[in-house]
Amino acid sequence: MKVIFSHGKESGPWGSKIKALANIAKALNCEVASIDYRGIESPDERVQKLADYLLKNENQNKSQNENKYILVGSSMGGYVSLVCAQQHKTNHNSTSQLQGLFLLAPALYMPNYNIQTYSHIPHTEITHGWSDDIIPVEHSIKYAQQAQCSLHLIDGDHRLNSSLAQVSDLFGAFLKKLI
């Protein structure tokens, strides 16, 4: 199983939150990757970069087990992960097997983002801080209600750094359900 991380608009591929979650995934014998989107401002260009990565990974791995993956996205990376999962799901020729999505304060329903309608992706969990002043918590509530997925509203701001222990616990429990 591979866990693929997508960072937010103003962070990088190996920030403290991704490092902490990647360590949990590694401890559970998962392979990890973090896509570097720095220098790409457009969320939809980031979606394409992730889609290209998944296609390349799929072509390199021949066994079905090697093609199982989980997408983890924070902020704009949450949008990127969800939109890419939607697009990949509709590609019937794909041998990759998305096992689930773990979204952290995902940038959904944001003005000027091209995609404003999101489909249900099985095994999706969202964690969002009540004190987020960047992405309104109502956006995660709206998607979670529509998709009927798990939503964890926790004490914390947009970066969730002050709640990293709780985020880590939630992520560990999420992974254990899927591997």
Beta strands, then each sheet from edge to edge (+ up, - down):
strand 1: 2-6
strand 2: 31-35
strand 3: 68-74
strand 4: 97-104
strand 5: 124-129
strand 6: 150-154
sheet 1: 2+ 1+ 3+ 4+ 5+ 6+
end
